[in-house]
Amino acid sequence: RLGCINIHSSILPEYRGPVPTAWAIRNGEKETGITIHFMDEGIDTGEILVQKSFPIVDSETGYELFTKAMSIGAELLIENFDKIIKKEIKPKKQQGIGSYFGKMHWKAIIDWKRKQKDIINEIRVHSKPYNPAETVMFNRYFIINKARPIIPVDYVAQIPGRIIDVLDNDDIIVSCADGCVLLYEY
């Protein structure tokens, strides 16, 4: 009678579609949010009831951000449920064109010719308990769960994909397009 509502983990109209939190990390966003909106015939195009923004922490994985978003979404629905039922919240049409991101491939093969931040974000999106990113270096297959950037002063970038150093604790430093990446959980 009142219609159907959806809890979407982005600030609509941006990041319509499935897995918006994963796309936000992959695209290097610093903030995302939750939108509670009416469902219509489109994909995440219905009128907006409530929105709440929150920061994306630099070290957050895809799973951690998704879990945080779902928790915030549940709290936001609980806070506003009675107002929605009583029609005390006036729905607003979505403003602007927005963006849509489709399904994400859940198998990530690292391309070391990409930029440092893009590689790290890809690894973050796919970290455990999802399917961690994969690569082959020196005829060895690696599954990468955690990585961080290396300051260029410490190591000079070389051919993308080249292992620059293996540290005493078995962390690996790998060259990419614009710097080096430290693999510390693989």
C-alpha positions, 0 to 999 in steps of 0.5 A: 500500500505504501510502496517498497523501499530499498536501503542502498549503500551509496549516496544516490544518484551516484553508484547505482547498481550492485556492489556500490561499496566495492566500486567506491573503494576501487575508484578511490572515493573518500566518502560514501553513504546510505540512501533509503529510497522508494523502489520504482521500475528503474535500478536505484532510481526511485525517490529518496527518503533519507541519506547519510554520508560517512568516510571511507577509511584508507585501509578499509577492505571491501568486506569491511566497508560493506559490513559498515554500510549495512550496519549504518543502513539498518540504524538509519532505517530503524531511526526513520521507520515510523516517519516513513510509515506515517509519511512524515518524510517527503520523498525527493526526486533524485537530482542529476544524471548520477552514475551506474556501476554493474557487477564486478568481476570477483576474480582480480588479476593484478596488472602491475602496469597500473598506478600504485593507488589503483593496485592497492584499491583493487587488492582492498576490494577483493581482500578476505573473506572475498577472493583475494587478488592474484598475480604471477611473478617469477613463475610463482602464483601469488594470492594477495590479501593486503598491500600498502604503498611504498614511499618512492624515496625508499625504493626506485620503481623499475619494470612493472611487476619486478620484485624489488626486494624481499624483506626479512619478514618475507614482505615483498616490494614490487614495482608498478607504473608509478612507484612500488607496492609492499605486499605484506599478507599474501 
